Amino acid sequence: MNQVIQILMNQLKNNNPQMFEKYEMLRKNNGNPTAIFNQMISNYTPEQMQKFMSFAKNFGVPDDVLSQVQNGIKP
């Protein structure tokens, strides 16, 4: 799970620095990273989710972790 979050955070930092700063602020104030991650991907279209999953797989994220993402992550 941490691998997926790290990949997403790198992508977010590059594509949306403002959202990345919000995430970092929440994380530093003991925010739940899994809940933050779920909130961030909840608005992804099926196409965006598929691209994210392909991106994560290409970076070596294991299939079982990707399955957790697809099936919804439970905090």
N, C-alpha and C positions, 0 to 999 in steps of 0.2 A: 504494500500500500504506500509506503513512504516513497518508493520509486516513482509511482504515478504522480504523487503530489509534487515531488521535486521536478519532474518533467513539466507538469502543468505550471508550476511557479516560474520556471525558466521561460516558458512560452509567454506567460502573462507579463513577466518583467519586460520582455522584448516588445510585446504587442500592445500592452496597456499598463504603462508605468503607474498611473494613478490608482488603478485597482490593486496593483501589486503593493503599493504603499499602504493601502487600507488593510490588505491581508496581513502584512508585516506588523502593523499596529495591533490588530486583533491577536495575532499570534504572541506578540510580546506581552500582551495583557492577559495571557492565559486563555485565549480563545481556543475552541476545539477545532484543530485543523481538518478533521474529517467532516465536521458540519460545514465549515467554510468551503471545503472542496465540493461537497454535495450542492451547496447553494450556487457555487460558480458554474457547475456543469448542468444544473437543472434547467437552464434556459437554452441549452445547446439544441440546435435542430438535429434531426437524424443524420444529415450530411456532415455537420460539424462534429458530431460524436464519432462518426465513422472515421473522419480524418484524424481526430485525436487518437482514436484507438490504433489506427495504422501508424501514426507517429510514435506512440508509446511502444508498440510492438517492435518497430524498427530500432528503437533504443534499447531493446532487450528486456522490456517489462514482461515478466512471465505470464503465460496464458491464464493461470489461476487468478492472478491479480486483475487482469483485464476482465475476466468473468465477474469478479466482484463489482467492478465498476459498472459493467453492463446490467447487472442484476440489482444494482442499488446498494450502496455501502451503508451498513448499519454502524452508527457510532459506538 
